[in-house]
């Protein structure tokens, strides 16, 4: 089972539950329609998954994740919204528990960057796609993130995060590699786009800066940083303070660029 370095702490889930199909999967929406069967890999708390399920109803939607605890939260999201065509269950992207050609759409948001073998995962996704089915993958590129003002601690945060990710065999600059991975997995019919999250108004600065200030001190990233000897708890607190300083700036802006690939089997 792949190791998800962030874990599912409150700070991580606060970020993940903000995600919707509109702000995180808009590139896929024109390819969806009623009756399609869809697999959402690494569904987390299910907010994107439930949005997608509404769009393909009465099609069957399955969301998988490695954490049973977060799957319970996803089920609660579906129940609260009255969406009954979605099932959440444990699953490993490296060995999907489905027969070949089971789904019309396979979607994965911010998943491949955390994997030791992203191409192997994409081959598994291709295996369960029906002929003509759509693969939709989207990943950020940490090296492409930009922010202002240039709070010094944020450079240190980016360096530390990249250290921790790569020590776990992950690739924080996945976005720029996404097309190559998709091609290596055997897809020949594909299109590429990019889109950006932009955090620039007071509410969004508080949300983004606050979630990262907490994540860098209380999440799997923080745990691994200390256990691997890359940082001390005092150093992590300094990075959290840098995030809060950025969030409090009236001129603050943070952009997260994503690469998106649509491919057909």
Secondary structure, DSSP 8 states (H G I E B T S, - for coil): ----TTTT-HHHHHHHTT--HHHH-GGGGGG--TT--EEEET-TTSHHHHHHHHHHTTS-EEEEES-HHHHHHHHHHHHHTT--SEEEEE--GGG-SS-SS-EEEEEEES-GGG-S-HHHHHHHHHHTEEEEEEEEEEEE-GGG-EEES--HHHHHHHHHHHHHHHHTT--TT-GGGHHHHHHHTT--EEEEEEEEEEE-SHHHHHHHHHHHHHHTTSSHHHHHHHHTTS--HHHHHHHHHHHHHHHT-TT-EEEEEEEEEEEE-
